[in-house]
Amino acid sequence: MQGDEASSKGEQSEAAERQAAKQRILDQAEAERVPVQDTTRAVPDRRWRRDQR
């Protein structure tokens, strides 16, 4: 039964690594999140300007 125990520990560490990676991604996304006030600003349309030349 030692083989089962080893694979169980491997699965547990993989799950822990996945959870840690998920948390890192969420933390990074939160750090890079743009406040709503910044996203509602008008942005000039570059395509329109290109056509005007």
DRENMI-928904 format. One record per residue: residue in one letter; x, y, z of N, C-alpha, C in turn. Coordinates in nm, 4 decimals. Layout:
REM DRENMI-928904
res: a n_x: X n_y: Y n_z: Z ca_x: X ca_y: Y ca_z: Z c_x: X c_y: Y c_z: Z
...
//
This chain:
REM DRENMI-928904
res: m n_x: 0.0812 n_y: -0.1209 n_z: 0.0000 ca_x: 0.0000 ca_y: 0.0000 ca_z: 0.0000 c_x: 0.0852 c_y: 0.1268 c_z: 0.0000
res: q n_x: 0.2160 n_y: 0.1146 n_z: 0.0033 ca_x: 0.3006 ca_y: 0.2333 ca_z: 0.0068 c_x: 0.2895 c_y: 0.3133 c_z: -0.1225
res: g n_x: 0.2679 n_y: 0.2475 n_z: -0.2347 ca_x: 0.2539 ca_y: 0.3175 ca_z: -0.3617 c_x: 0.1357 c_y: 0.4121 c_z: -0.3600
res: d n_x: 0.0242 n_y: 0.3687 n_z: -0.3035 ca_x: -0.0944 ca_y: 0.4538 ca_z: -0.2939 c_x: -0.0672 c_y: 0.5763 c_z: -0.2074
res: e n_x: 0.0040 n_y: 0.5550 n_z: -0.0985 ca_x: 0.0332 ca_y: 0.6651 ca_z: -0.0072 c_x: 0.1216 c_y: 0.7694 c_z: -0.0751
res: a n_x: 0.2206 n_y: 0.7248 n_z: -0.1511 ca_x: 0.3114 ca_y: 0.8169 ca_z: -0.2196 c_x: 0.2360 c_y: 0.8977 c_z: -0.3256
res: s n_x: 0.1495 n_y: 0.8308 n_z: -0.4022 ca_x: 0.0754 ca_y: 0.9036 ca_z: -0.5058 c_x: -0.0233 c_y: 1.0011 c_z: -0.4430
res: s n_x: -0.0768 n_y: 0.9658 n_z: -0.3274 ca_x: -0.1681 ca_y: 1.0556 ca_z: -0.2577 c_x: -0.0947 c_y: 1.1820 c_z: -0.2139
res: k n_x: 0.0271 n_y: 1.1645 n_z: -0.1610 ca_x: 0.1070 ca_y: 1.2808 ca_z: -0.1207 c_x: 0.1420 c_y: 1.3649 c_z: -0.2433
res: g n_x: 0.1717 n_y: 1.3002 n_z: -0.3540 ca_x: 0.2029 ca_y: 1.3726 ca_z: -0.4773 c_x: 0.0839 c_y: 1.4539 c_z: -0.5231
res: e n_x: -0.0339 n_y: 1.3934 n_z: -0.5182 ca_x: -0.1553 ca_y: 1.4650 ca_z: -0.5584 c_x: -0.1821 c_y: 1.5825 c_z: -0.4646
res: q n_x: -0.1583 n_y: 1.5635 n_z: -0.3373 ca_x: -0.1803 ca_y: 1.6716 ca_z: -0.2406 c_x: -0.0856 c_y: 1.7881 c_z: -0.2685
res: s n_x: 0.0419 n_y: 1.7575 n_z: -0.2974 ca_x: 0.1362 ca_y: 1.8661 ca_z: -0.3230 c_x: 0.1037 c_y: 1.9345 c_z: -0.4550
res: e n_x: 0.0571 n_y: 1.8578 n_z: -0.5549 ca_x: 0.0159 ca_y: 1.9190 ca_z: -0.6818 c_x: -0.1030 c_y: 2.0126 c_z: -0.6604
res: a n_x: -0.1980 n_y: 1.9680 n_z: -0.5798 ca_x: -0.3148 ca_y: 2.0514 ca_z: -0.5514 c_x: -0.2718 c_y: 2.1783 c_z: -0.4782
res: a n_x: -0.1780 n_y: 2.1653 n_z: -0.3862 ca_x: -0.1287 ca_y: 2.2821 ca_z: -0.3124 c_x: -0.0572 c_y: 2.3779 c_z: -0.4075
res: e n_x: 0.0220 n_y: 2.3235 n_z: -0.5007 ca_x: 0.0917 ca_y: 2.4078 ca_z: -0.5984 c_x: -0.0081 c_y: 2.4794 c_z: -0.6886
res: r n_x: -0.1110 n_y: 2.4064 n_z: -0.7321 ca_x: -0.2139 ca_y: 2.4683 ca_z: -0.8168 c_x: -0.2834 c_y: 2.5819 c_z: -0.7427
res: q n_x: -0.3147 n_y: 2.5581 n_z: -0.6156 ca_x: -0.3822 ca_y: 2.6602 ca_z: -0.5362 c_x: -0.2915 c_y: 2.7820 c_z: -0.5180
res: a n_x: -0.1640 n_y: 2.7581 n_z: -0.4942 ca_x: -0.0693 ca_y: 2.8682 ca_z: -0.4761 c_x: -0.0560 c_y: 2.9479 c_z: -0.6067
res: a n_x: -0.0493 n_y: 2.8786 n_z: -0.7191 ca_x: -0.0385 ca_y: 2.9468 ca_z: -0.8486 c_x: -0.1634 c_y: 3.0290 c_z: -0.8752
res: k n_x: -0.2787 n_y: 2.9708 n_z: -0.8439 ca_x: -0.4056 ca_y: 3.0416 ca_z: -0.8622 c_x: -0.4078 c_y: 3.1691 c_z: -0.7783
res: q n_x: -0.3606 n_y: 3.1581 n_z: -0.6543 ca_x: -0.3592 ca_y: 3.2740 ca_z: -0.5656 c_x: -0.2641 c_y: 3.3816 c_z: -0.6171
res: r n_x: -0.1482 n_y: 3.3394 n_z: -0.6700 ca_x: -0.0534 ca_y: 3.4366 ca_z: -0.7264 c_x: -0.1163 c_y: 3.5111 c_z: -0.8428
res: i n_x: -0.1868 n_y: 3.4380 n_z: -0.9295 ca_x: -0.2520 ca_y: 3.5011 ca_z: -1.0449 c_x: -0.3586 c_y: 3.5995 c_z: -0.9980
res: l n_x: -0.4384 n_y: 3.5592 n_z: -0.9001 ca_x: -0.5422 ca_y: 3.6484 ca_z: -0.8482 c_x: -0.4812 c_y: 3.7723 c_z: -0.7840
res: d n_x: -0.3719 n_y: 3.7537 n_z: -0.7091 ca_x: -0.3056 ca_y: 3.8679 ca_z: -0.6457 c_x: -0.2507 c_y: 3.9635 c_z: -0.7509
res: q n_x: -0.1914 n_y: 3.9080 n_z: -0.8574 ca_x: -0.1362 ca_y: 3.9918 ca_z: -0.9639 c_x: -0.2477 c_y: 4.0667 c_z: -1.0361
res: a n_x: -0.3570 n_y: 3.9973 n_z: -1.0634 ca_x: -0.4699 ca_y: 4.0611 ca_z: -1.1311 c_x: -0.5258 c_y: 4.1745 c_z: -1.0451
res: e n_x: -0.5336 n_y: 4.1530 n_z: -0.9167 ca_x: -0.5837 ca_y: 4.2567 ca_z: -0.8262 c_x: -0.4895 c_y: 4.3766 c_z: -0.8259
res: a n_x: -0.3591 n_y: 4.3504 n_z: -0.8290 ca_x: -0.2610 ca_y: 4.4588 ca_z: -0.8289 c_x: -0.2690 c_y: 4.5407 c_z: -0.9576
res: e n_x: -0.3015 n_y: 4.4730 n_z: -1.0704 ca_x: -0.3056 ca_y: 4.5411 ca_z: -1.2000 c_x: -0.4437 c_y: 4.5956 c_z: -1.2337
res: r n_x: -0.5399 n_y: 4.5727 n_z: -1.1464 ca_x: -0.6776 ca_y: 4.6134 ca_z: -1.1728 c_x: -0.6872 c_y: 4.7646 c_z: -1.1888
res: v n_x: -0.7628 n_y: 4.8079 n_z: -1.2883 ca_x: -0.7797 ca_y: 4.9504 ca_z: -1.3148 c_x: -0.9106 c_y: 4.9971 c_z: -1.2516
res: p n_x: -0.9083 n_y: 5.1047 n_z: -1.1742 ca_x: -1.0319 ca_y: 5.1550 ca_z: -1.1137 c_x: -1.1339 c_y: 5.1932 c_z: -1.2210
res: v n_x: -1.2610 n_y: 5.1773 n_z: -1.1890 ca_x: -1.3681 ca_y: 5.2043 ca_z: -1.2856 c_x: -1.3593 c_y: 5.3469 c_z: -1.3388
res: q n_x: -1.3240 n_y: 5.4417 n_z: -1.2536 ca_x: -1.3167 ca_y: 5.5817 ca_z: -1.2966 c_x: -1.2186 c_y: 5.5974 c_z: -1.4128
res: d n_x: -1.1118 n_y: 5.5185 n_z: -1.4138 ca_x: -1.0115 ca_y: 5.5296 ca_z: -1.5198 c_x: -1.0575 c_y: 5.4658 c_z: -1.6505
res: t n_x: -1.1485 n_y: 5.3697 n_z: -1.6433 ca_x: -1.1881 ca_y: 5.2999 ca_z: -1.7655 c_x: -1.2961 c_y: 5.3750 c_z: -1.8416
res: t n_x: -1.3592 n_y: 5.4747 n_z: -1.7798 ca_x: -1.4698 ca_y: 5.5428 ca_z: -1.8472 c_x: -1.4238 c_y: 5.6682 c_z: -1.9224
res: r n_x: -1.2937 n_y: 5.6985 n_z: -1.9164 ca_x: -1.2414 ca_y: 5.8138 ca_z: -1.9895 c_x: -1.2463 c_y: 5.7887 c_z: -2.1389
res: a n_x: -1.2730 n_y: 5.8923 n_z: -2.2154 ca_x: -1.2760 ca_y: 5.8790 ca_z: -2.3605 c_x: -1.1343 c_y: 5.8555 c_z: -2.4128
res: v n_x: -1.1223 n_y: 5.7650 n_z: -2.5078 ca_x: -0.9926 ca_y: 5.7365 ca_z: -2.5689 c_x: -1.0023 c_y: 5.7740 c_z: -2.7158
res: p n_x: -0.9091 n_y: 5.8540 n_z: -2.7672 ca_x: -0.9164 ca_y: 5.8912 ca_z: -2.9088 c_x: -0.9104 c_y: 5.7680 c_z: -2.9984
res: d n_x: -0.9860 n_y: 5.7686 n_z: -3.1021 ca_x: -0.9903 ca_y: 5.6559 ca_z: -3.1944 c_x: -0.8803 c_y: 5.6723 c_z: -3.2988
res: r n_x: -0.7782 n_y: 5.5906 n_z: -3.2887 ca_x: -0.6625 ca_y: 5.6048 ca_z: -3.3781 c_x: -0.6981 c_y: 5.5746 c_z: -3.5234
res: r n_x: -0.7926 n_y: 5.4848 n_z: -3.5452 ca_x: -0.8300 ca_y: 5.4510 ca_z: -3.6832 c_x: -0.8846 c_y: 5.5733 c_z: -3.7540
res: w n_x: -0.9656 n_y: 5.6507 n_z: -3.6840 ca_x: -1.0245 ca_y: 5.7705 ca_z: -3.7429 c_x: -0.9134 c_y: 5.8688 c_z: -3.7823
res: r n_x: -0.8155 n_y: 5.8867 n_z: -3.6929 ca_x: -0.7074 ca_y: 5.9798 ca_z: -3.7214 c_x: -0.6247 c_y: 5.9329 c_z: -3.8412
res: r n_x: -0.6047 n_y: 5.8032 n_z: -3.8541 ca_x: -0.5262 ca_y: 5.7504 ca_z: -3.9657 c_x: -0.5939 c_y: 5.7834 c_z: -4.0979
res: d n_x: -0.7271 n_y: 5.7761 n_z: -4.1008 ca_x: -0.8004 ca_y: 5.8034 ca_z: -4.2244 c_x: -0.7982 c_y: 5.9503 c_z: -4.2620
res: q n_x: -0.7681 n_y: 6.0386 n_z: -4.1684 ca_x: -0.7746 ca_y: 6.1831 ca_z: -4.1935 c_x: -0.6485 c_y: 6.2361 c_z: -4.2620
res: r n_x: -0.5428 n_y: 6.1583 n_z: -4.2644 ca_x: -0.4180 ca_y: 6.2095 ca_z: -4.3225 c_x: -0.4276 c_y: 6.2270 c_z: -4.4719
//
